[in-house]
């Protein structure tokens, strides 16, 4: 949790316009610069990486080797997700099927 807060703070200080050598490209969405997110690598067998932009409520998860995006995600849900004993169980119960970016469009970072 402290790591996420530090990353969110660092991300906010850098801003979305910061140069990035990496883009995060979700399967069904547009690429966005990694600098626009607070990202954490995990030790989960399903969820490899969690990237979150709190300003826009936009989360991108790397599930196995594919990125998927989720819109309208509040910071409390992300905090509960990252602190849950099983990211996979939390994902399946709370995130999967919810936070549809077709309903709430993702932000434009470019």
N, C-alpha and C positions, 0 to 999 in steps of 0.2 A: 504494500500500500504506500509506504514512504517513497518507493521507487516511482510509482505512478504519479504521485504528487510532485516530485522533483521533476519528472519528465514533462508534466503538464505546465509547470511553472517555466521550465526552460523553453518549451514550445511557444508559450505565450510571449516570452521575452524575445524569441527569434522572430516570431510572426510568420504568417503564411508566405510572405514574399522572400524568405531566406533561400539562398542557393542550396540545392540538394543534388547529390550525386545519384540519389536513388528515387525512383518513382514507385508508388504502390498502385498496382493495377488490379482492381477487383474484377472477377469474371464477368459480371453483368453491369459494369460501370466504367466511368472514365478514370484515367490515371490521375493521381495527385502526388505532389512532392512529399516525400517522407518527412520533411522538415515541418509540414503542417500538422503533424500528429505527435502525440506522446505515445511511443511504442515500447512494448515489453515483450521479450522472448519468454516462453514458458517451458515447463518440463512436462506438459500434458501430452498424451499420446494422440489426441485429436487436435487440440488447439495449440498451434506452434507459436503464434505471434498475435498480440492484441495491440492495435493502433487506434487511438481515440483523439478526436478533435472536439473538445468540450464546447467551444464557442458555437459550433454548428450541430452538436449532438450526433456526430457522425463517427461510426466505428467500423473499422475494417479488421477482419479476422483472417489469419492464415490457418485454414483447416487442412491438415496434411500439407500439400504443396500448392494449394489454390487459395487465393484471396477472395473473400466475399464481403459485401458491404451491408451496413445496417444503418438506417436513418431514424432520427427522433429518439435516440438513446440518451437517457439522462445520466448524469454523473453518478448518482446513487446506484443505478443498475450496474454500471461499469465497476464501481468499487466492490459491490457485492459479488460480481462475477470473478474479479481478480482475487478476492479473499476466500472464495468458496473452496471446500476441500477437494472437489472434483470439477474442473472446468468443463469437461465433457458432459457431465450430468446437468450442470447449470445451463450450459448451452442448449442442450436438448429440451430442458424443461421451461426455460425462460426466454431464450433469444431466438432459437430456430422457429421460423414461421411468424415471427413478430418483427416489428421495426422494418417494414417493407419500404424500400426506396422507390417503389412504383406508386406508393400512396403519399409519402413524404419525400420529395425529390432531394437528392444529395446536393451539397454545395458545389459551386464552380470554383475551383482553385486556380484555374488558368486565366 
